[in-house]
């Protein structure tokens, strides 16, 4: 089944007709939620009514999946769990080392321990029961102990799991009183226990296996499965969706590969990634030692992933995934420039771009932004590609930064307003500039994107044209944008919140050593 593009038409006060052609949908989100829920219910039944489900990736803000699978809602997994809410209990795992090292979640700019609190609020807000938090690889370090106390003061149950010498290879030691036996048993009350975490490397799988050991010691039946969206096991190894997953995990050096155990067991070619394939013999041995027999013949068997069955337009999905690989290239280049990335990750994504048959020339907004910058004697510029394929640009001026100018120009374009129309009077902008440089002692008088949107909303109270432009901002969701310099965090955050897919050239506007 292929969904056609959707066209939205409306009329603005100037009599011009606005037309927005939404991008093709390549993924049937409703079908995905239905099939995924059905498969999870099946697994719960197969394991006697208790399933520990390791959740890979982001549970309710999976923007990577929504970009490479157009039609996938960022909260699809959450909606799926809500359909099982009476059966679900959420357990959040965080590594003690990540707490002590103050590890940051890059996409949100907050620490992992702060994200645990955010996740608890989000799950509760969605009507899901959060049973407890697990501190994995526990050591009584100051920050870890303080966080444990904080959680307990908030009424949240906390369990501690310890580093096990020889994990995951010394099976006889791991599956013993001195291995998993040292960990506290997490008391759960519901048939589906979702094990999730702020990020990778938190100890989700070890937590699941530890629980299986303790359940078995108590004579209880329980099973384990993995909820992974990527790689998509029933797509070809070099399908752009799977290549985009490798690009997204370039810093982890994950590699997609054919699952040799599934091929041997069933004669069927499926795709998995290297870490799961490499550790599978060990996991199998752990399952056998805990329960006497392993329920799985391959890493693919362990996964619950119906995403491939919900793809309804393969061409749309391929194109979206190729664009994601290019975006990842620029993001990784910027990480390298900012001192938080590695050259090896950049080199890997360059290889993936070659495998996908794409280059930076396939991202149309790049040339538009660079040309605009050249026209303004090297000043920063931003280009935004609208849903109908038009590209608008914004340049740096005395009043606005390039990202702000591009947003306003894009809003005017999708609203069908004249290009030269003034929407924010200088009398509104100038007091904001005086506040920034006078009272707040700032050096840059130009309005950032958030300040510009506030000024636009103020103008919208009395100016119907500004109101029309403000209403059009939400139509920029899913648009592509490129900046000729690394934008400030506040500008990047505004673009992210609107839903604009932003990339930047890996350079700063100035040669200063310190950049906000």
C-alpha positions, 0 to 999 in steps of 0.5 A: 500500500502506498500513500500519496502526497497530501496537499494543504491549500489555504488563502491569506489576507493578500489573496495569494493561495498558499500550497504545502505538499507534505512528503510521502508517507513510507510507514504505516504507524497504526499497523506497526503499533498493532503488530508490535503489540500482538507480538509482545502479547504472544511472547508474554504467553509463551513465557508463562505470563512474565516477560522482561522486555529490554527496550533499545533506543528511545522509548517516546522521542525516537526522532531517528526512526521518524526521520528514516521511516516517514510516517513513524510517530516519535512516540510510537513505542509509547503508544504501543505500551499504552495499549498494554498499560494495564500489563506494563511496569517500567524499570529504569536502569542507570549505570553508576559510572554514568552518574559519577562521570556526569554523562550528558545526553547530547540531544537534550543537553542534560545529565543521565541522572536528570534524564531518569527523573524526566523519563519517570515524569514522562512515563507517569504522564502517559499513564504507565506505572514506573516500578523502580530504578536500578543502579547498575555497576553500583559503587558507593561513590558520592554522586551515586549515593546522593542520587540514590538518596534523592530517589528514595526521598522522592518515594521511588524504589531503588535497587542496586546491581553490582559489577560481576567479574568476567561478565559476560563470558565467565558463565559459571561465575555469573550464574551463581550466588556470587554473580547474579546472586549478589544483585538485589531482586527487583520486585515487580507485579505486572506481566510485562516489565519494560527495562529501559535507560537514558542511553546505551551501556546502562546495563539493561540486558544484564538487569534482565538476565539477573531477574531471570536468575532470581525468578528461577531461584524462586521457582517462577516462570519468566522470559526475556526479549529485546525490543529493537527498531534497528537494524530492521531484520527483514530488510537487506543488509545494505538497505539505506534504513540499515545503513542509516542505523550504522551512521547513527551509531558510528561512535559505538562502531556498531556494524550490521551483519547477517545473523549466522545463527538464524541462517543455520537454524532456519535457512533464512537470511536476516540482519542483526548487529555485531554486538548481539551476534558476538555475545549470542553464544554466551547469552545462550549458555547463560539461558541454559544454565539458568533454565536448563534450555535456551528459548532461542536459536539466534539473536534475531529470535530474541528481537520483537521488531515488526517495523519492516512489515509496516513499510508501505513505500520503500522508495520513500523510506530509502530516500529519507534514510539516505538524507539521514546518513548525510545529516549524520555526517555533518552532525559528526563533523560538528561533534569533531570540531567541538571536541566531542567526537572522533575522526573514526566516526567521520570516516565510517559515515563517509564509507556509509555514504559511499555504500548508499550512493549519496554525497553532500551534493544530494542535500539541496539546502547546503549549496543554497546556504553557501551561495547566500553566505558568499553573496554577503561576503562570508557572513553566516547564512541559513537555508530552509527547504520548504515542503513544496521543494522551494528553498528560502534563505536568511542572512545575518543583519544588524537586527537578526541572526541568520537562523532567525531571518531564515525562520521568518522568511520560511514562515512568510513563504509557506503562508503565501505572504510577500517576501518584502513584507515587514512583520516585526517592527523595529520598535519591537526589536530594538528594546530587546536589543537594548536589554541584551546589550545594556542590562544583560551586558551581552555582546551580540545585539542580534535576535536569536531564534527564540527571541525572534519568535517571541517578538513575532508573537508580540506583533501577532496581537495587533498585526494579522499578517504576523499572526498568519506567519506565526501560525505557519511556523508549525508547517515547517515541521520536517523541513530541511535546513543548513547553516554555514556555521555552527549555530548557538545551542539556543538556535539549534534547540528552537529548530529541533523543537519546531521539527526542522532537520538542521545541519551545520558546516563544521566551523564557528563564526569567529576564531575565538576559543570559547563558544557558547 
